[in-house]
Amino acid sequence: MLVLDASALIALVAEEQGWQLVKKALQDEAIINTVNYSELLFYFERHNYNSIGITEHLLDAGLLIQSFSKKEAEISASLESFTKPYGLSLGDRACLASAINLNLKVLTADKIWTQIKYPDLQISLIR
């Protein structure tokens, strides 16, 4: 099981480079937190995608949507000093916090994330 960043799911839906890795991750079940799910829906709306249809397809494919917890909010805040040099957003830190909290690897399209030095944080790139 993996935690998915919104960028990974966008790559899947848009069939961008690396989308096959995201599809495989869904087959093994994958998690997105509600903060990153909101980012995904925002992207769909902005680009005129059928967000309801796509979401249903992703859920059927093995995507689990998990509430962003109080503990994850605290972890996300503590990541500021580790991520500030790389310009990561609140959504980025939320995704990383879920991965840390659940002790799971995160799958993303954001290459800059691999430069973050945080204990036990596992990041895989789709491209």
C-alpha positions as CSV (number, residue, x, y, z in Angstrom):
1,M,0.0,0.0,0.0
2,L,1.2,3.5,-0.9
3,V,0.2,7.1,-0.2
4,L,-0.5,8.9,-3.4
5,D,0.2,12.6,-4.0
6,A,-2.4,14.4,-6.1
7,S,0.3,14.8,-8.8
8,A,0.5,11.1,-9.3
9,L,-3.3,10.7,-9.7
10,I,-3.3,13.7,-12.2
11,A,-0.6,11.9,-14.2
12,L,-2.8,8.8,-14.3
13,V,-6.0,10.6,-15.4
14,A,-4.1,12.7,-18.0
15,E,-2.0,9.6,-19.0
16,E,1.2,11.5,-18.5
17,Q,4.6,9.8,-18.2
18,G,4.6,7.4,-15.3
19,W,0.8,6.9,-15.2
20,Q,1.3,3.1,-15.4
21,L,3.1,3.1,-12.0
22,V,0.1,4.8,-10.5
23,K,-2.3,2.3,-12.0
24,K,-0.3,-0.5,-10.5
25,A,-0.3,1.2,-7.1
26,L,-4.1,1.4,-7.2
27,Q,-4.3,-2.3,-8.0
28,D,-2.5,-2.9,-4.6
29,E,-4.8,-0.2,-3.0
30,A,-3.5,3.2,-2.4
31,I,-4.4,6.1,-0.1
32,I,-5.0,9.8,-0.6
33,N,-5.8,12.0,2.3
34,T,-8.7,14.5,2.1
35,V,-6.4,17.5,1.8
36,N,-4.8,16.0,-1.4
37,Y,-8.2,14.7,-2.6
38,S,-9.4,18.3,-2.5
39,E,-6.4,19.4,-4.6
40,L,-7.3,16.6,-7.1
41,L,-10.9,17.8,-7.3
42,F,-9.7,21.4,-7.8
43,Y,-7.5,20.3,-10.7
44,F,-10.4,18.4,-12.3
45,E,-12.7,21.4,-12.0
46,R,-10.1,23.8,-13.3
47,H,-9.5,21.5,-16.3
48,N,-13.2,20.7,-17.0
49,Y,-12.9,17.0,-16.1
50,N,-15.9,15.0,-14.9
51,S,-14.7,14.9,-11.3
52,I,-17.6,12.6,-10.1
53,G,-17.1,10.1,-12.8
54,I,-13.3,10.0,-12.4
55,T,-13.5,9.8,-8.6
56,E,-15.9,6.8,-8.9
57,H,-13.5,5.1,-11.3
58,L,-10.5,5.7,-9.0
59,L,-12.4,4.4,-6.0
60,D,-13.3,1.3,-8.0
61,A,-9.7,0.9,-9.0
62,G,-8.5,0.7,-5.4
63,L,-8.1,4.3,-4.2
64,L,-8.9,4.8,-0.5
65,I,-9.7,8.3,0.7
66,Q,-8.7,8.9,4.3
67,S,-9.5,11.8,6.6
68,F,-6.6,14.1,7.4
69,S,-6.0,13.6,11.1
70,K,-5.0,15.8,14.0
71,K,-1.8,13.9,14.2
72,E,-1.1,14.4,10.5
73,A,-1.7,18.1,10.9
74,E,0.9,18.2,13.7
75,I,3.4,16.2,11.5
76,S,2.7,18.5,8.6
77,A,3.5,21.6,10.7
78,S,6.7,20.0,11.9
79,L,7.8,19.4,8.3
80,E,8.1,23.1,7.6
81,S,11.8,23.3,8.5
82,F,12.6,20.3,6.3
83,T,10.5,21.4,3.3
84,K,10.9,25.2,3.3
85,P,14.1,25.2,1.2
86,Y,12.2,23.3,-1.5
87,G,9.1,25.4,-1.6
88,L,6.6,22.7,-0.7
89,S,3.0,23.7,-0.2
90,L,0.6,22.8,2.6
91,G,-0.8,20.1,0.3
92,D,2.6,18.6,-0.3
93,R,3.4,18.6,3.5
94,A,-0.1,17.0,4.1
95,C,0.8,14.2,1.8
96,L,4.1,13.6,3.4
97,A,2.6,13.7,6.8
98,S,0.1,11.0,5.9
99,A,3.0,8.8,4.6
100,I,5.0,9.4,7.8
101,N,2.0,8.8,10.1
102,L,1.0,5.6,8.3
103,N,4.6,4.5,7.8
104,L,4.0,4.1,4.1
105,K,5.9,5.1,1.0
106,V,4.6,8.0,-1.0
107,L,4.3,8.1,-4.7
108,T,4.6,11.4,-6.5
109,A,5.5,13.2,-9.7
110,D,7.4,16.0,-7.8
111,K,11.1,15.2,-8.1
112,I,12.1,17.9,-5.6
113,W,10.6,15.7,-2.8
114,T,13.5,13.3,-3.1
115,Q,15.8,16.0,-1.7
116,I,14.0,16.1,1.6
117,K,16.0,14.6,4.4
118,Y,13.5,13.4,7.0
119,P,13.9,10.2,9.0
120,D,12.1,7.1,7.7
121,L,10.4,9.1,4.9
122,Q,10.2,7.0,1.7
123,I,9.5,8.7,-1.6
124,S,9.1,7.1,-5.0
125,L,8.8,9.0,-8.2
126,I,6.6,8.0,-11.1
127,R,9.0,9.5,-13.7
